[in-house]
Amino acid sequence: MERHERQRVVFSGIKPTGRLTLGNHLGALRRFADVQYTGRCVFSVVDLHALTVDHRPARLRALTRETATLYLAAGLDPDACVLFRQSDVPLHAELSFLLECTAYVGELNRMIQYKEKGRGRPGTRVSLLTYPVLMAADILAYRASEVPVGDDQRQHLELARDLAVRFNRAYGTVFVVPEMAPAQVAARVMNLQDPRRKMSKDDPDDAPGTIRLLDPPDVVRRKVMRAVTDSGTRVRYDLEGSPGVGNLIEILGGCVGEPDLESLADRYTSYGSLKRDVADAVIALLEPLQQRYADLADDPGTVEAILRKGAERAAELAAPTITAAKQAIGLAA
């Protein structure tokens, strides 16, 4: 086995379709910062994925810059990891087409995002059907061994694994088959007003159940204190029977680093005290991130320079994989 297949290589990315949420931080950004010194880590703002649905170009550019700045504010070190804007590395799209020639229409039709947002609807973009293949290309281009993503992306990672195995069997071993690295706590932060639904960056900017990373402290506190709980009075960690309270406990555990959520719940005798502590913990977590973001936002040239340098490094890392894939599939390379 080649050496690059033995080393730890981590890839992940966030799609800039909305303003990032607390869930993005607990489930992704903070984890990126934690693993960046443990191997080769490649992190991207995957802006091409935002083109799969109707969008405003100016807003996409603004969200892409905001997302990249939040990566840095959350602690990503451009000297330790590769941080870049996906559209700056055309090799992603090139590899995506090679993988499309390996993928089946049936398996793309079964993708949850396409079933929920596009299948059978007029005006659905072809890219909404095929973008999971581009996601696979994002991962496989760097021979990633681990992908830290949320539970909602499990199906997409399984497709990436299937395509890697299928390509390797048909044309010779080119790709590393990646593994999912799920979060241990707060893997999926739910909406404060609808705890059966994920807290999503695609919610309206003023959605009361969604905590944005750049929300001021008073806004965070108001959203938490108005969070839906349950009809009972007992504080318990039970995501099925008591999803609102369970979500608050998961958020608190994620913010303070407490994995024993049952024991954490046992410390509370009222919903009010739980909500106050959740609000305090979220505000304390976001305060330093927001300060670093403000400093970086005042120097956009530095952020842009980091992204350009990251794109150059990403292209260097991905090029050998794309070359090997082209040769394997029968193209002159």
C-alpha positions in Angstrom: 0.0 0.0 0.0 1.3 3.4 -0.9 2.3 5.8 1.9 -0.3 8.4 1.1 -3.0 5.8 1.7 -1.7 5.1 5.2 -1.6 8.6 6.5 -4.5 10.4 8.1 -6.1 12.7 5.5 -9.2 14.7 6.5 -11.5 16.5 4.1 -14.7 18.4 4.8 -16.5 21.5 3.5 -19.5 23.7 4.1 -21.9 25.0 1.5 -22.4 28.8 1.6 -26.2 28.8 1.1 -27.0 30.6 4.4 -25.4 32.2 7.5 -23.7 29.6 9.6 -25.4 28.4 12.7 -24.5 27.0 16.1 -24.9 23.5 14.7 -22.3 24.3 12.0 -19.9 25.3 14.8 -20.5 22.4 17.1 -20.8 19.8 14.4 -18.1 21.1 12.0 -16.0 24.1 12.6 -14.9 23.3 16.1 -14.1 19.8 15.0 -12.0 21.1 12.1 -10.0 23.1 14.5 -9.5 20.2 16.8 -8.2 17.8 14.1 -6.1 20.2 11.9 -2.8 19.3 13.6 -3.3 15.5 13.5 -2.6 14.9 9.8 -3.2 16.4 6.4 -6.4 18.4 6.7 -8.2 20.0 3.7 -11.2 22.2 4.3 -13.2 24.0 1.7 -16.0 26.5 1.3 -17.9 24.4 -1.3 -19.5 27.3 -3.3 -20.2 25.2 -6.4 -22.8 23.3 -4.4 -24.7 26.5 -3.8 -25.5 26.7 -7.5 -27.8 23.7 -7.4 -30.8 25.9 -6.4 -32.0 29.4 -7.1 -29.6 31.9 -5.7 -28.6 35.6 -5.9 -25.0 36.0 -7.1 -24.2 38.9 -4.8 -25.5 37.0 -1.7 -23.5 33.9 -2.7 -20.3 35.9 -2.9 -21.0 37.6 0.4 -21.8 34.2 2.1 -18.8 32.6 0.7 -16.5 35.3 2.2 -18.4 35.2 5.5 -18.1 31.4 5.7 -14.4 31.5 5.0 -13.9 34.2 7.6 -15.8 32.1 10.1 -13.5 29.1 9.4 -10.6 31.3 10.4 -12.4 32.8 13.4 -13.2 29.3 14.6 -9.5 28.6 14.9 -8.5 27.1 11.6 -4.8 27.8 11.0 -3.8 28.2 7.3 -0.3 27.1 8.2 -1.6 23.8 9.6 -4.4 23.0 7.2 -5.4 23.8 3.6 -8.3 26.2 3.4 -9.7 27.2 0.0 -12.7 28.2 -2.0 -13.9 25.2 -4.1 -14.5 27.1 -7.3 -10.9 28.2 -7.3 -9.8 24.6 -8.0 -11.3 23.4 -11.3 -10.0 19.9 -10.7 -13.0 19.2 -8.5 -15.4 19.6 -11.5 -13.1 17.6 -13.8 -13.0 14.7 -11.4 -16.8 15.0 -10.8 -17.4 14.2 -14.5 -15.2 11.1 -14.3 -17.2 9.9 -11.3 -20.5 10.7 -13.0 -19.4 8.2 -15.6 -19.2 5.7 -12.7 -22.4 6.6 -10.9 -25.9 5.3 -11.7 -29.0 7.4 -12.2 -31.0 5.1 -9.8 -28.7 5.8 -6.9 -28.7 9.5 -7.5 -32.5 9.4 -7.7 -32.5 7.9 -4.2 -30.6 10.8 -2.6 -32.7 12.4 0.1 -31.9 16.0 -0.9 -33.1 15.3 -4.5 -36.2 13.4 -3.4 -37.2 16.2 -1.0 -36.2 19.3 -3.1 -36.3 18.3 -6.8 -37.6 15.0 -8.0 -40.8 15.5 -10.1 -40.8 19.3 -9.7 -40.7 21.6 -12.7 -37.6 23.8 -13.0 -35.3 21.4 -11.0 -31.7 21.9 -12.0 -29.7 18.9 -13.3 -27.0 19.9 -10.8 -29.4 19.1 -7.9 -29.4 15.5 -9.1 -25.7 15.2 -9.7 -24.1 17.4 -7.0 -23.6 14.4 -4.6 -21.1 13.2 -7.2 -19.3 16.5 -7.0 -19.3 16.0 -3.2 -17.7 12.7 -3.8 -15.1 14.3 -6.0 -14.3 16.9 -3.3 -13.5 14.0 -0.9 -11.8 11.6 -3.2 -9.6 14.1 -4.9 -7.5 14.4 -1.8 -7.5 10.6 -1.0 -9.2 11.5 2.3 -9.4 8.8 4.9 -11.8 10.6 7.2 -14.7 13.0 6.6 -16.0 14.8 9.7 -19.6 15.5 8.7 -23.0 15.5 10.4 -25.5 12.6 10.4 -27.5 14.3 7.6 -24.6 13.8 5.2 -24.2 10.1 5.9 -26.0 9.1 2.7 -23.7 11.3 0.6 -20.6 9.8 2.2 -21.9 6.3 1.5 -22.2 7.3 -2.2 -18.6 8.6 -2.2 -17.5 5.2 -0.7 -19.5 3.3 -3.3 -18.1 5.3 -6.2 -14.6 4.9 -5.0 -15.0 1.1 -4.6 -16.7 0.8 -8.0 -14.1 2.9 -9.8 -11.2 1.0 -8.2 -12.7 -2.4 -9.1 -13.4 -1.3 -12.7 -10.2 0.6 -13.6 -7.6 -0.2 -10.9 -7.0 1.3 -7.5 -6.9 5.1 -7.5 -9.1 6.2 -4.6 -8.9 5.8 -0.9 -12.3 4.7 0.5 -13.1 7.3 3.2 -14.7 6.8 6.6 -17.2 9.0 8.3 -16.1 10.6 11.5 -19.3 11.6 13.4 -19.4 14.0 16.3 -19.8 12.5 19.7 -21.9 15.2 21.2 -24.3 17.6 19.4 -23.9 15.8 16.1 -27.2 17.3 14.9 -28.4 20.5 16.6 -32.1 20.8 16.2 -34.3 23.9 15.6 -35.3 25.6 18.9 -38.9 26.1 17.7 -39.2 22.8 16.0 -37.0 20.2 17.7 -37.9 17.5 15.2 -36.1 19.5 12.5 -32.4 20.3 12.1 -31.2 23.9 12.8 -30.4 24.9 9.3 -28.3 27.7 7.8 -30.9 27.7 5.0 -33.6 28.9 7.3 -34.6 32.6 6.9 -32.0 34.9 8.4 -34.4 36.0 11.2 -35.7 32.5 12.0 -36.4 32.4 15.7 -35.4 28.8 16.1 -32.0 29.2 14.5 -28.9 30.6 16.4 -26.5 32.2 13.9 -22.8 32.3 14.8 -22.8 36.1 14.5 -26.0 36.7 16.5 -25.5 39.3 19.3 -25.7 37.9 22.8 -29.1 39.4 23.5 -30.5 37.7 20.4 -29.0 34.4 21.4 -30.5 34.7 24.9 -33.9 35.6 23.6 -34.0 32.6 21.1 -32.9 30.2 23.8 -35.3 31.4 26.4 -38.2 31.1 24.0 -37.1 27.6 22.9 -39.9 25.0 22.7 -39.7 22.5 25.6 -42.3 19.9 26.4 -45.7 19.6 28.2 -44.2 18.0 31.3 -41.9 19.5 33.9 -39.2 17.0 34.4 -35.8 17.8 32.9 -34.6 14.6 31.2 -32.5 13.6 28.2 -35.0 11.8 26.0 -34.8 12.8 22.3 -37.9 10.8 21.4 -40.2 11.6 24.3 -38.9 15.0 25.2 -37.1 16.4 22.0 -37.2 20.1 23.0 -35.5 19.5 26.3 -33.2 16.9 24.8 -32.0 19.3 22.2 -31.2 22.0 24.8 -29.2 19.4 26.8 -27.3 18.4 23.7 -26.5 22.0 23.0 -25.3 22.6 26.5 -23.3 19.4 26.5 -21.7 20.4 23.2 -20.8 23.9 24.4 -19.3 22.8 27.7 -17.8 19.6 26.6 -19.9 17.2 28.7 -20.6 13.9 26.9 -22.7 12.4 29.7 -26.0 14.0 28.8 -28.1 11.9 31.2 -26.0 13.1 34.1 -26.1 16.7 32.8 -29.9 16.6 32.7 -30.1 15.3 36.3 -28.5 18.6 37.5 -31.6 20.5 36.6 -35.0 20.7 38.2 -36.6 23.3 36.0 -36.7 24.3 32.3 -36.0 27.9 33.2 -32.6 27.2 34.9 -31.7 24.9 32.0 -32.4 27.5 29.4 -30.4 30.2 31.3 -27.4 27.9 31.5 -27.8 27.0 27.8 -27.9 30.7 26.8 -24.9 31.5 29.0 -22.9 28.6 27.5 -23.7 29.5 23.9 -22.8 33.1 24.4 -19.5 32.2 26.1 -18.7 29.9 23.2 -19.5 32.4 20.5 -18.0 35.5 22.1 -14.3 34.9 21.2 -15.3 33.6 17.7 -17.3 36.8 17.1 -14.3 39.0 18.2 -11.9 37.2 15.9 -14.4 37.4 13.1 -14.7 41.2 13.6 -10.9 41.5 13.4 -10.7 39.4 10.2 -13.6 41.1 8.6 -11.8 44.4 8.9 -8.9 42.9 6.8 -10.6 41.2 3.8 -7.4 41.2 1.8 -5.8 38.9 4.3 -8.7 36.4 4.0 -8.6 36.5 0.2 -4.8 35.9 0.2 -5.3 32.9 2.5 -7.9 31.5 0.1 -5.7 32.0 -2.9 -2.8 30.3 -1.3 -5.0 27.5 -0.1 -6.3 27.0 -3.6 -2.8 26.6 -5.0 -1.9 24.1 -2.4 -5.2 22.2 -2.9 -4.6 22.0 -6.6 -1.1 20.6 -6.0 -2.6 17.9 -3.7 -5.5 17.0 -6.0 -3.6 16.9 -9.3 -1.9 13.5 -8.9 -5.3 11.9 -8.1 -7.0 13.4 -11.1 -4.1 12.4 -13.3 -4.2 8.8 -12.0 -8.0 8.7 -12.5 -7.8 9.9 -16.1 -5.1 7.4 -16.9 -7.0 4.6 -15.3 -10.3 5.3 -17.0 -8.6 5.4 -20.4 -7.9 9.1 -21.1 -4.6 10.4 -22.2 -3.0 12.1 -19.2 
